[in-house]
Amino acid sequence: MNNKLMREGLTKFIESIELDISEESRGKILDNLERLWSDVLLSGYAQDPWSALSSRQPAASNDPVFISNIPFVSVCQDHFLPFSGFVSIGYRPDREIVGLSNIGKLVHMLSARLHLQESLTSEIADIIYKSISPVTVGVYMVAQHYCMKARFPAQNITEVITTSFRGDHRGGNFREEFLKIVKKRTDEHV
């Protein structure tokens, strides 16, 4: 990430608003914005998401694993405004499992990039599926988008739900079981 170029762009953006602020205040705003964008909101570009799932161990069984309501914040690539919510992930292992905290780390790394919700959901499923080769994997994401909140305040509680499945999710009714568990956990969380 080119922080010098980012700061120049942020400077022009702040100038275009024509705020009546001191140079000291302008400098502090620019410092804060630069740190927020480079160190938090877009920090995922400096990380390798494939490394998040490097801690693996042999699977003791192929019983499904469900992780629900992992919080995330991402930035919409269309509007450069945040969207945030929760991700639930389930997979049926084949030969390997991955450390549970590493799933959260993967979500954090990927969400700290520019995305559409649909692409973020798919990318999480792809990396899990390609990394540990489970029989099946499902990702369920529910989020609120600040572009909608800003433009349509009456839609302040609108949630967008996306899902993505990889592998053979037909066997053993994995898809239905996963969605049933996610719905129950999501309802309890709200």
C-alpha positions as CSV (number, residue, x, y, z in Angstrom):
1,M,0.0,0.0,0.0
2,N,1.3,3.4,-1.0
3,N,0.7,5.5,2.1
4,K,2.3,8.6,0.6
5,L,-0.2,8.5,-2.3
6,M,-3.0,7.7,0.1
7,R,-2.2,10.8,2.2
8,E,-2.1,13.0,-0.9
9,G,-5.5,11.8,-1.9
10,L,-6.9,12.2,1.6
11,T,-5.4,15.7,1.7
12,K,-7.2,16.6,-1.5
13,F,-10.4,15.1,-0.2
14,I,-10.2,17.1,3.0
15,E,-9.4,20.3,1.0
16,S,-12.4,19.7,-1.3
17,I,-14.7,19.8,1.6
18,E,-13.4,23.3,2.4
19,L,-13.5,22.8,6.2
20,D,-12.7,25.8,8.3
21,I,-10.0,24.2,10.5
22,S,-6.5,24.9,11.6
23,E,-3.5,23.3,10.0
24,E,-2.8,21.5,13.2
25,S,-6.4,20.0,13.2
26,R,-6.1,19.2,9.5
27,G,-2.8,17.3,10.2
28,K,-4.4,15.3,13.0
29,I,-7.4,14.4,10.9
30,L,-5.1,13.2,8.1
31,D,-3.0,11.2,10.5
32,N,-6.1,9.5,11.9
33,L,-7.6,8.8,8.5
34,E,-4.3,7.4,7.2
35,R,-3.9,5.1,10.2
36,L,-7.5,4.0,10.1
37,W,-7.4,3.1,6.4
38,S,-3.9,1.6,6.2
39,D,-3.6,-0.1,9.6
40,V,-7.3,-1.2,10.1
41,L,-9.8,-1.1,7.3
42,L,-7.4,-2.2,4.5
43,S,-4.7,-4.0,6.6
44,G,-5.7,-7.3,4.9
45,Y,-3.8,-6.4,1.8
46,A,-0.6,-6.7,3.8
47,Q,-1.5,-10.2,5.0
48,D,-1.6,-13.6,3.3
49,P,-5.1,-15.1,4.1
50,W,-3.8,-18.6,3.1
51,S,-1.4,-18.5,6.1
52,A,-4.4,-18.1,8.5
53,L,-5.2,-21.8,8.1
54,S,-1.7,-23.2,8.3
55,S,-2.3,-24.7,11.8
56,R,-3.9,-28.1,10.9
57,Q,-4.2,-31.4,12.6
58,P,-5.7,-34.8,11.6
59,A,-9.4,-35.1,11.9
60,A,-10.6,-37.5,14.5
61,S,-13.9,-37.9,12.7
62,N,-15.9,-36.4,9.8
63,D,-18.6,-35.0,12.1
64,P,-19.4,-31.4,11.2
65,V,-17.8,-28.4,12.8
66,F,-19.9,-25.2,13.2
67,I,-18.6,-21.8,14.2
68,S,-21.2,-19.1,14.5
69,N,-21.4,-15.3,14.7
70,I,-17.8,-14.3,14.0
71,P,-18.0,-10.5,13.9
72,F,-16.5,-8.6,11.0
73,V,-16.2,-5.2,9.5
74,S,-15.4,-4.7,5.8
75,V,-15.4,-1.8,3.3
76,C,-17.7,-1.9,0.2
77,Q,-15.7,-1.6,-3.0
78,D,-18.5,0.3,-4.6
79,H,-19.0,3.0,-2.1
80,F,-16.0,2.9,0.2
81,L,-18.3,2.7,3.2
82,P,-18.2,0.0,5.8
83,F,-20.5,-3.0,6.1
84,S,-20.5,-5.1,9.2
85,G,-22.1,-8.1,10.7
86,F,-21.5,-11.8,11.5
87,V,-20.2,-14.8,9.6
88,S,-21.1,-18.4,10.5
89,I,-19.0,-21.2,9.0
90,G,-19.5,-24.9,9.0
91,Y,-17.5,-27.7,7.5
92,R,-17.5,-31.5,7.4
93,P,-13.8,-32.5,7.7
94,D,-12.3,-35.2,5.5
95,R,-8.7,-35.7,6.7
96,E,-7.8,-32.4,8.4
97,I,-9.3,-29.9,10.8
98,V,-8.0,-26.4,11.4
99,G,-7.7,-24.4,14.7
100,L,-10.9,-22.6,15.4
101,S,-9.3,-19.3,16.1
102,N,-7.6,-19.5,12.7
103,I,-11.1,-19.4,11.1
104,G,-11.7,-16.1,12.8
105,K,-8.3,-14.9,11.7
106,L,-9.1,-15.8,8.1
107,V,-12.4,-13.8,8.3
108,H,-10.5,-10.8,9.8
109,M,-7.8,-10.9,7.2
110,L,-10.2,-11.1,4.3
111,S,-12.7,-8.6,5.6
112,A,-9.9,-6.0,5.9
113,R,-9.9,-5.5,2.2
114,L,-12.3,-3.9,-0.3
115,H,-15.2,-6.3,-1.1
116,L,-18.7,-6.8,-2.1
117,Q,-20.5,-9.0,0.5
118,E,-21.1,-11.7,-2.1
119,S,-17.4,-11.9,-3.0
120,L,-16.3,-11.9,0.7
121,T,-18.6,-14.8,1.4
122,S,-17.3,-16.8,-1.6
123,E,-13.7,-16.1,-0.9
124,I,-14.0,-17.4,2.7
125,A,-15.6,-20.6,1.4
126,D,-13.0,-21.0,-1.4
127,I,-10.0,-20.6,0.9
128,I,-11.3,-23.0,3.5
129,Y,-12.3,-25.5,0.8
130,K,-8.9,-25.3,-1.0
131,S,-6.8,-25.2,2.2
132,I,-8.1,-28.2,4.2
133,S,-10.1,-30.0,1.5
134,P,-13.2,-30.7,3.7
135,V,-16.0,-32.9,2.3
136,T,-18.1,-29.7,2.3
137,V,-18.0,-26.2,3.6
138,G,-20.8,-23.6,4.1
139,V,-20.5,-19.8,4.8
140,Y,-23.4,-17.7,6.0
141,M,-23.0,-14.0,6.3
142,V,-25.4,-11.4,7.5
143,A,-24.5,-7.7,7.4
144,Q,-25.8,-4.1,7.5
145,H,-24.4,-1.8,4.9
146,Y,-23.7,1.8,5.8
147,C,-24.3,3.0,2.2
148,M,-27.9,1.9,2.7
149,K,-28.1,3.4,6.2
150,A,-26.8,6.8,4.9
151,R,-28.9,7.0,1.8
152,F,-32.1,5.4,3.2
153,P,-32.3,5.9,7.0
154,A,-35.7,4.2,7.0
155,Q,-33.8,1.0,6.0
156,N,-31.6,1.3,9.1
157,I,-32.2,-2.3,10.1
158,T,-32.1,-3.9,6.7
159,E,-29.8,-6.9,6.7
160,V,-28.2,-8.5,3.6
161,I,-27.7,-12.3,3.8
162,T,-25.4,-14.2,1.6
163,T,-24.4,-17.9,1.6
164,S,-21.7,-19.9,-0.2
165,F,-21.2,-23.7,-0.3
166,R,-18.4,-25.8,-1.6
167,G,-18.0,-29.5,-1.9
168,D,-20.5,-32.3,-1.6
169,H,-23.1,-30.7,0.7
170,R,-25.9,-33.0,-0.3
171,G,-24.7,-36.0,1.7
172,G,-26.0,-36.2,5.2
173,N,-28.1,-33.0,4.7
174,F,-25.2,-30.8,5.7
175,R,-26.7,-27.7,4.0
176,E,-30.0,-28.0,5.9
177,E,-28.3,-28.8,9.2
178,F,-25.9,-25.9,8.8
179,L,-28.7,-23.4,7.9
180,K,-30.9,-24.6,10.7
181,I,-28.1,-24.1,13.3
182,V,-27.1,-20.7,11.9
183,K,-30.7,-19.5,11.9
184,K,-31.1,-20.6,15.5
185,R,-27.9,-19.0,16.6
186,T,-28.6,-15.8,14.7
187,D,-32.0,-15.5,16.2
188,E,-30.5,-16.0,19.7
189,H,-27.9,-13.4,19.0
190,V,-30.4,-10.7,17.9
